[in-house]
Amino acid sequence: MRKIFYANIFCNSLHYPVIDYLINIKKNMKKGDKLILCFWDKNVYNFQNQSYTNFYKKETNEQIKELVDNLSNILDSWNINHNFIFLSDAIDRMLSLDKANDLFFRSLGNISIGYIEDSYINEKYLRIRPITLGKIAYMIMDYLIALFFSDLYPSFKITKIDYYVTGKRFMPIQTVIDDIISDDGIIVDFPNILTTRSVPIMNYDNGKWIGIEMSKLELEREVRKQFEKGVDYSMVCDIFAILRELVTNDEFIISKNMINEKMHLNKLLTQFKGLEEENKIMTIVENLYKYLQIVKESLLKPNNTRLKKINYIRSKEQLSEILSFLNPNILEILKLCDGKNDMKEIIEKSPLKPSSTQSYLSNLRKKNIISKDKKPIRNVNEILISFE
């Protein structure tokens, strides 16, 4: 009998913490189960910096759509039946449901920041992530959305959520909500709670978490920032525990004086403490980069190559080839290749003659710059020149 899983997700890129989060969900699901993933499209991290705030502005809806498409593609590669809902829509539905609305405000009035912070005093990776009123409100709302899902989304024909996936930070909040529901005699089907592990997030405060869009050079910069006061061995072990979910044990890389060698993870960790600081940094960089490449090549490309966001230019030949056809006319045509216009509409809207537009479109398809669909879409949204 299939089980329904509910989880929330908040990110502005495919970084390693969110990939690990999805892997944790996957481990608990069986064939035939269904996942409802609530994408938090309202910004709760704007207290930190502009990285998340800018991403979640209205004009970046296309970026959010692309990110959700990528997340969906990963789940497809694992054959996970899933649907996305969006927090902005779910909140509107929840606030119009009296019993959920009442529970929200009562729960909010019974939870203090100090109470939550005290509950994870021994969780080293949660201690560095400040709790805010906004986060508490969203966590309460998200849980209530899961509890009253059948009322909020009748079209899904889901009678109840069997498993609610969350982080350890939520546990004290859940206790308060469940106690209020029990004391009031409210009839709900409580889901089983599945908690995912807390992971080390490098340079948490800057909002620029290490993800697949980074070049190796950018990744290295972030690693160096994190460990500028020295490499924390316990944190490295926790990071490598994440990497081993996709990197096989014998494929880990140890870097010694610019020379890389593959070895078993246990052997690497044994030797790691004796490495010079520079070699430690580069060992972390090489393995993180390998992990992210596996995500790109194994989880994204086989199922939908259109979701590749950046085309990296690594040689003068590649640069020459790109520049040879990126003229103003082609840029105008590429803007029309957004998956909404069919060939006829592109030709009609193009500032060029029909014959010229058709010729350009044919060339773009041959070079795999646009897809071969009836409504073509750009395979590449950005071009990044790497000087590594």
C-alpha positions as MATLAB code, in Angstrom:
seq = 'MRKIFYANIFCNSLHYPVIDYLINIKKNMKKGDKLILCFWDKNVYNFQNQSYTNFYKKETNEQIKELVDNLSNILDSWNINHNFIFLSDAIDRMLSLDKANDLFFRSLGNISIGYIEDSYINEKYLRIRPITLGKIAYMIMDYLIALFFSDLYPSFKITKIDYYVTGKRFMPIQTVIDDIISDDGIIVDFPNILTTRSVPIMNYDNGKWIGIEMSKLELEREVRKQFEKGVDYSMVCDIFAILRELVTNDEFIISKNMINEKMHLNKLLTQFKGLEEENKIMTIVENLYKYLQIVKESLLKPNNTRLKKINYIRSKEQLSEILSFLNPNILEILKLCDGKNDMKEIIEKSPLKPSSTQSYLSNLRKKNIISKDKKPIRNVNEILISFE';
ca = [
       0.000    0.000    0.000;
       1.462    3.323   -1.058;
       2.497    5.875    1.537;
       2.325    9.653    1.187;
       5.392   11.644    2.205;
       5.362   15.399    2.765;
       8.493   17.545    2.941;
       9.376   21.211    2.531;
      12.326   22.632    0.674;
      13.939   26.074    0.631;
      16.921   26.842   -1.584;
      18.175   29.164   -4.294;
      20.452   26.633   -6.002;
      21.249   22.932   -6.145;
      23.765   22.937   -3.325;
      25.080   19.879   -1.491;
      22.866   20.300    1.648;
      19.674   20.209   -0.429;
      20.914   17.229   -2.473;
      21.624   15.381    0.780;
      18.147   16.307    2.021;
      16.569   14.723   -1.073;
      18.751   11.627   -0.668;
      17.518   11.288    2.939;
      13.923   11.408    1.711;
      14.636    8.867   -1.036;
      16.081    6.375    1.478;
      12.781    6.244    3.344;
      10.530    5.823    0.318;
       9.524    2.602   -1.398;
       8.279    1.881   -4.887;
       4.787    3.275   -5.350;
       5.056    5.883   -2.568;
       4.286    9.516   -3.368;
       6.081   12.689   -2.278;
       4.457   16.099   -1.820;
       7.216   18.695   -1.782;
       6.303   22.176   -0.560;
       8.675   24.707   -2.118;
       9.136   27.692    0.174;
       8.906   30.470   -2.387;
       8.705   33.164    0.281;
      12.021   34.402    1.640;
      12.769   33.685    5.314;
      16.526   34.282    5.128;
      16.561   37.978    4.286;
      18.043   38.751    7.701;
      21.349   37.407    6.399;
      22.170   39.139    3.140;
      20.873   39.838   -0.332;
      21.691   36.415   -1.831;
      18.346   34.844   -0.968;
      16.388   38.089   -0.929;
      17.287   38.900   -4.532;
      16.546   35.366   -5.671;
      13.044   35.422   -4.225;
      11.940   38.729   -5.753;
       9.037   38.515   -8.161;
      11.170   39.098  -11.225;
      13.078   35.875  -10.533;
      10.068   33.592  -10.974;
      11.791   32.054  -13.997;
      14.795   31.158  -11.828;
      12.502   29.518   -9.282;
      10.775   27.591  -12.063;
      14.116   26.397  -13.403;
      15.226   25.345   -9.925;
      11.981   23.434   -9.313;
      12.390   21.772  -12.719;
      15.884   20.664  -11.734;
      14.676   19.310   -8.394;
      11.898   17.483  -10.202;
      14.394   16.044  -12.646;
      16.466   14.595   -9.803;
      13.382   12.972   -8.296;
      12.457   11.609  -11.729;
      15.913   10.065  -12.055;
      15.131    8.127   -8.839;
      11.651    7.188  -10.125;
       9.989    9.033   -7.245;
       6.354    9.946   -7.864;
       6.048   13.546   -6.704;
       4.146   16.810   -6.873;
       5.249   20.304   -5.939;
       3.091   22.792   -4.113;
       4.177   26.331   -3.238;
       4.157   27.848    0.223;
       2.676   31.156   -0.985;
      -0.374   29.343   -2.346;
      -0.610   26.910    0.585;
      -0.588   29.754    3.144;
      -3.495   31.474    1.380;
      -5.445   28.213    1.499;
      -4.545   27.539    5.124;
      -5.527   30.992    6.380;
      -8.987   30.558    4.869;
      -9.489   27.319    6.818;
     -10.740   28.352   10.265;
      -9.494   25.340   12.245;
      -5.996   25.604   10.750;
      -5.932   29.395   11.129;
      -6.908   29.164   14.802;
      -4.251   26.502   15.467;
      -1.590   28.631   13.802;
      -2.087   31.638   16.071;
      -2.496   29.542   19.201;
       0.714   27.651   18.419;
       2.597   30.854   17.662;
       1.491   32.243   21.012;
       2.804   29.207   22.892;
       6.295   28.994   21.378;
       9.282   31.093   22.392;
      12.616   31.472   20.626;
      14.423   30.579   23.858;
      12.461   27.332   24.158;
      13.502   26.268   20.654;
      17.139   27.312   21.050;
      17.410   25.394   24.341;
      16.108   22.257   22.635;
      19.040   22.021   20.215;
      21.844   23.299   22.406;
      23.799   20.094   21.718;
      23.299   20.232   17.932;
      26.509   21.904   16.700;
      25.247   22.711   13.188;
      21.933   24.114   14.407;
      23.554   26.395   16.980;
      25.136   28.526   14.249;
      21.837   28.953   12.390;
      19.811   31.662   14.131;
      16.120   31.043   14.693;
      13.765   33.910   13.833;
      10.064   34.644   14.256;
       9.670   34.259   10.492;
      11.147   30.775   10.520;
       8.991   29.717   13.459;
       5.850   30.985   11.727;
       6.714   29.182    8.508;
       7.512   25.924   10.292;
       4.163   26.025   12.094;
       2.350   26.790    8.843;
       4.137   24.027    6.976;
       3.184   21.393    9.554;
      -0.445   22.552    9.559;
      -0.487   22.371    5.764;
       0.524   18.717    6.068;
      -2.040   18.015    8.823;
      -4.915   19.526    6.848;
      -3.650   18.645    3.382;
      -6.829   16.851    2.296;
      -8.899   19.967    3.130;
      -6.464   22.360    1.455;
      -5.832   20.332   -1.705;
      -8.916   18.170   -2.365;
      -7.963   17.787   -6.034;
      -4.986   15.596   -5.015;
      -7.427   13.048   -3.536;
      -5.020   12.348   -0.668;
      -6.810   11.429    2.559;
      -3.819   11.858    4.847;
      -0.056   12.414    4.994;
       1.680    9.274    6.298;
       5.173   10.714    6.824;
       6.204   14.279    7.569;
       9.880   14.881    6.736;
      11.586   17.619    8.700;
      14.761   18.715   10.465;
      15.558   18.421   14.164;
      14.891   22.124   14.707;
      11.172   21.473   14.183;
      10.785   18.847   16.910;
      10.018   21.202   19.847;
       7.526   23.078   17.650;
       5.763   19.835   16.764;
       5.423   18.955   20.456;
       3.609   22.231   21.182;
       1.238   21.885   18.207;
       0.418   18.245   18.924;
      -0.270   19.033   22.597;
      -2.710   21.824   21.654;
      -4.505   19.525   19.199;
      -4.731   16.713   21.758;
      -5.906   19.001   24.583;
      -8.655   20.445   22.369;
      -9.771   17.035   21.119;
      -9.255   18.032   17.465;
      -9.466   15.004   15.181;
      -6.463   14.769   12.861;
      -4.346   11.963   11.460;
      -0.914   12.656   12.903;
       1.804   11.685   10.422;
       4.903    9.742   11.370;
       7.810   12.160   11.789;
      11.024   11.510    9.869;
      13.946   13.742   10.799;
      16.831   14.334    8.414;
      20.371   14.761    9.658;
      21.858   18.164   10.373;
      24.627   18.908    7.889;
      27.573   21.313    7.955;
      26.904   24.265    5.663;
      30.044   26.110    4.689;
      29.964   29.879    5.139;
      26.364   29.690    6.281;
      25.979   33.425    6.828;
      26.911   34.530    3.320;
      24.040   32.608    1.692;
      26.310   31.443   -1.140;
      26.236   27.731   -0.474;
      28.351   25.326   -2.512;
      26.295   24.061   -5.452;
      26.450   22.713   -8.980;
      26.566   26.157  -10.592;
      30.005   26.844   -9.111;
      33.233   26.389  -10.992;
      36.011   24.589   -9.148;
      37.718   27.932   -8.567;
      34.617   29.404   -6.900;
      34.225   26.255   -4.830;
      37.841   26.495   -3.697;
      37.335   30.110   -2.610;
      34.383   29.128   -0.433;
      36.270   26.214    1.140;
      39.212   28.488    1.936;
      36.876   31.028    3.553;
      35.337   28.334    5.735;
      38.668   26.984    6.951;
      40.748   30.156    7.000;
      41.425   29.577   10.732;
      42.285   25.924   10.240;
      40.536   22.782    9.011;
      38.004   21.290   11.433;
      38.505   17.512   11.177;
      35.130   16.552   12.648;
      33.375   18.836   10.160;
      35.372   17.280    7.314;
      34.247   13.805    8.421;
      30.629   14.974    8.420;
      31.026   16.455    4.936;
      32.577   13.257    3.624;
      29.680   11.275    5.137;
      27.441   13.310    2.825;
      29.688   12.809   -0.194;
      29.790    9.028    0.202;
      26.072    8.934   -0.639;
      27.059    9.464   -4.291;
      30.834    8.894   -4.399;
      31.818    5.241   -4.038;
      34.266    4.486   -1.219;
      37.186    3.671   -3.516;
      36.727    6.800   -5.631;
      37.609    9.434   -3.054;
      40.503   11.730   -3.879;
      43.460   12.667   -1.720;
      45.452   15.655   -2.950;
      49.141   15.902   -2.116;
      51.221   18.717   -3.571;
      49.058   19.120   -6.693;
      48.940   15.350   -7.314;
      45.613   13.574   -6.897;
      45.270    9.936   -5.948;
      42.103    7.841   -5.611;
      41.708    5.806   -2.450;
      39.153    4.269   -0.091;
      37.426    6.802    2.163;
      38.572    5.126    5.388;
      42.199    5.254    4.232;
      41.790    8.885    3.224;
      40.393    9.872    6.617;
      43.241    8.040    8.335;
      45.815   10.003    6.342;
      43.928   13.310    6.371;
      45.111   14.547    9.777;
      48.751   14.190    8.693;
      48.334   16.301    5.548;
      49.659   19.820    5.287;
      46.953   22.480    5.513;
      47.042   23.264    1.785;
      46.657   19.589    0.902;
      43.720   19.301    3.299;
      41.989   22.216    1.565;
      42.525   20.795   -1.909;
      41.405   17.300   -0.809;
      38.107   18.796    0.379;
      37.780   20.808   -2.853;
      38.455   17.846   -5.147;
      35.922   15.595   -3.432;
      33.194   18.225   -3.184;
      33.666   19.047   -6.847;
      33.504   15.342   -7.769;
      30.239   14.989   -5.836;
      28.669   17.962   -7.626;
      29.785   16.649  -11.017;
      28.056   13.347  -10.245;
      24.882   15.295   -9.485;
      25.103   17.126  -12.804;
      26.076   14.162  -14.936;
      24.092   11.345  -13.307;
      20.997   13.025  -11.924;
      20.338   15.847  -14.380;
      21.761   15.225  -17.831;
      20.445   11.750  -18.740;
      16.814   12.663  -18.180;
      16.665   16.220  -19.379;
      19.701   17.899  -20.857;
      17.669   21.068  -21.288;
      18.028   21.755  -17.591;
      21.744   22.483  -17.798;
      21.974   26.079  -16.627;
      25.509   27.084  -17.506;
      27.764   26.258  -20.403;
      31.373   26.428  -19.183;
      33.938   27.729  -21.662;
      37.332   26.183  -20.939;
      39.321   26.707  -24.139;
      39.853   29.327  -26.819;
      38.331   26.946  -29.361;
      35.101   26.725  -27.379;
      35.048   30.488  -26.913;
      35.631   31.044  -30.626;
      32.792   28.678  -31.504;
      30.362   30.416  -29.161;
      31.299   33.908  -30.310;
      31.068   32.892  -33.970;
      27.282   32.728  -33.813;
      26.381   35.005  -30.890;
      25.479   38.088  -32.916;
      22.658   40.555  -32.074;
      20.209   38.854  -34.445;
      20.678   35.441  -32.843;
      20.297   36.925  -29.376;
      16.874   38.249  -30.405;
      15.886   34.814  -31.703;
      17.171   33.102  -28.544;
      14.951   35.337  -26.418;
      11.958   33.932  -28.304;
      13.069   30.336  -27.656;
      11.500   30.184  -24.198;
       9.308   27.108  -24.636;
       6.206   29.266  -25.174;
       6.586   30.112  -28.881;
       6.357   27.526  -31.640;
       8.435   27.839  -34.808;
       5.759   29.785  -36.649;
       5.428   32.301  -33.819;
       9.206   32.729  -33.558;
       9.436   33.462  -37.301;
       6.552   35.940  -37.064;
       8.032   37.767  -34.053;
      11.611   37.746  -35.314;
      12.979   41.077  -36.612;
      14.634   39.184  -39.511;
      13.287   37.818  -42.748;
      11.565   34.406  -42.422;
      14.267   32.667  -44.457;
      17.057   34.145  -42.288;
      15.252   33.230  -39.067;
      14.719   29.660  -40.265;
      18.395   29.380  -41.148;
      19.466   30.631  -37.711;
      17.036   28.280  -35.958;
      18.383   25.337  -37.911;
      21.948   26.275  -36.938;
      21.029   26.665  -33.274;
      19.482   23.222  -33.248;
      22.514   21.625  -34.880;
      24.756   23.184  -32.218;
      22.333   22.002  -29.486;
      21.817   25.576  -28.310;
      18.033   25.117  -28.537;
      15.934   21.973  -28.266;
      14.209   20.207  -31.156;
      10.753   20.531  -29.618;
       7.811   22.079  -31.422;
       8.178   24.935  -28.971;
      11.983   25.147  -28.727;
      13.666   26.116  -25.504;
      17.201   27.297  -24.810;
      19.501   24.549  -23.565;
      21.848   27.172  -22.110;
      20.722   30.193  -20.124;
      24.144   31.516  -19.179;
      27.689   31.322  -20.467;
      30.477   31.360  -17.924;
      34.105   31.741  -19.008;
      36.359   29.838  -16.632;
      40.062   30.753  -16.307;
      41.010   27.663  -14.287;
];
